[in-house]
Each structure stands twice: as structure tokens, then as C-alpha cells.
Amino acid sequence: MNVDWNDTISGQPIMRVRDFLRHARRHDHDDAFPADLAADFFAVSSATAETITRELLARKLIRPANKSSWYYVADAGRRLSAASAKRRIPRAKADKIFAAFLERAAEVNRRPELSHTVREVLLFGSYLDGNDEVGDIDLVVDLERRQVPGSWTDYNIARAHAAGRHRLQYLQKLFYGETEIKQLLKARSPYLSFHDMDSLKELGVPSKIVFPLASD
């Protein structure tokens, strides 16, 4: 989603509005939130909150719920809530980052010592939309467990210790195999943004399978 981060809504910076929409989604009750949530979040009067709400409605970021003084976060609002304020990069640079990611995904599948294979990757967001500038390359990475020697618990703890991560909490060690793969795939790139399938479904935006590549 292209966002002008200098924009305001009823005097509120658009980044603050984005954070409010994230907050509203976390406070959904049957997918709705109460009108007074805006006053509490922005720490403004009820009258000012009503003005903010009217503009959110006008911009189709929220929509009325079935009961009075309740609202849904609309599709456009969900997209804004997921938007990043990082500096946008030219598409040519994003192409290189994405191509390198796909190479790493293939490499993960060639390494039998790793805990998972990359079963499928879905792409969505501004990069899929074909924008000339990109804020994030939004991906859903679906991993599939490999058969590992011994118990799953022992395997993950051993991988964590082999990587020198002795100080991790016990639960972090239990999921270290998956964490290790996500770190390999991300390669510290701030422009690769990993999401889960539920988040993609909530956004309700188009997506495309980009790994494995479809054969002709």
C-alpha cells in the first residue's frame, strides 16, 4: 500500500492512525470495536474522537458495524495497519532482494541438516502490485518439517547450542530450527517482511505463489 507518511487525519499523523488501526484490530469484538476506543487511544475529547472517526469513515479505513457506535476496520484500514514507514526503494533494488531470497529458499531445501523445507511462499503487497517503489516485500513462508534424528526437542536444543545460543530461553530453543531457517531466509534484509497465513487472510488482499516456481 502506498502511504504518504506526511499525511494527517484530523490533525493526527498518519503513522499514529496506522497504530490506532492496529490497536483496533487487536481489540476486535466479533470483528468490531467501540467508538470510544479512538478517544482513549489518541487521548482526545469525545468531540475530537468523533471528528477522527468521521474522517476514517470518509476515507473508508473503517466502516459501521451492525450495532450503534461500533465499527469494523475496513480492507483499506487493514492494509494501512500493515504498512511500513521504512524508506521506499526502487523496484530494481527490490528485484535483486527478492531474487536473492528465492535463491536462499532453494538452498534451504538442499540442506538436509536443517529442520524444515520451504514448502511454499506467497507474495502480496506493493511488490506484487507492480509499484515503481517498494516499502516491503511481503511474504508468507510456509515451512514443512523434515524427519530429524532422535526427538524433535533434542534436535532443536542441539541446533541452538551448536550455534552458540546457550542463553536462549527453553521455549526459544524448542523452536530454534524454525527460527534458524527464517533468519537464513531473511539474511538481515529490512525489506523482507514475513507474515503468517492468518494475517494475509485478514488483510483480504491478492497474493501469488512465488515458490516453488510453477513449471511450464
Long-range contacts (C-beta under 8 A, 24 or more apart in sequence): 1-79, 1-80, 1-82, 1-83, 1-125, 1-126, 2-126, 2-131, 3-80, 3-83, 3-85, 3-135, 5-85, 9-52, 9-55, 9-56, 9-59, 10-48, 10-51, 10-52, 10-55, 12-42, 12-52, 14-80, 15-85, 16-42, 17-56, 17-61, 17-80, 18-80, 18-81, 18-83, 21-61, 21-62, 21-73, 21-77, 21-78, 21-80, 21-81, 22-81, 24-62, 24-71, 24-73, 24-77, 25-73, 25-78, 25-81, 25-202, 28-73, 29-70, 31-65, 31-72, 32-65, 32-66, 32-67, 32-70, 32-71, 32-72, 33-70, 33-71, 33-72, 33-73, 34-69, 34-70, 35-69, 35-70, 35-71, 36-69, 75-203, 75-204, 75-205, 78-202, 78-203, 78-204, 79-203, 79-205, 82-125, 82-138, 82-195, 82-199, 82-203, 83-135, 84-135, 84-136, 84-193, 85-135, 86-135, 86-136, 86-190, 86-191, 88-133, 88-134, 88-135, 89-133, 89-134, 89-191, 90-132, 90-133, 90-134, 91-127, 91-131, 91-132, 91-133, 91-134, 94-127, 94-134, 94-137, 94-191, 97-137, 97-189, 97-191, 97-192, 98-127, 98-137, 100-187, 101-137, 101-139, 101-185, 101-187, 101-189, 101-192, 102-210, 102-211, 102-213, 104-184, 104-185, 104-187, 105-141, 105-185, 105-211, 106-211, 107-184, 108-181, 108-184, 108-185, 112-146, 114-146, 114-177, 114-180, 114-181, 114-184, 115-145, 115-146, 115-148, 115-155, 115-156, 115-159, 115-177, 115-178, 115-180, 115-181, 116-143, 116-144, 116-145, 116-146, 116-177, 116-178, 116-181, 117-143, 117-144, 117-146, 118-142, 118-143, 118-144, 118-181, 118-185, 118-211, 119-143, 119-144, 120-209, 120-211, 120-212, 121-209, 121-210, 121-211, 122-197, 122-200, 122-207, 122-208, 122-209, 122-210, 123-207, 123-208, 123-209, 123-210, 124-200, 124-203, 124-205, 124-206, 124-207, 124-208, 125-193, 125-205, 128-206, 128-207, 128-208, 134-191, 135-191, 136-191, 136-192, 136-193, 137-191, 137-192, 137-193, 138-193, 138-195, 139-192, 139-193, 139-194, 139-195, 140-194, 140-195, 140-196, 140-197, 140-199, 140-200, 140-207, 141-182, 141-185, 141-194, 142-197, 143-178, 143-181, 148-177
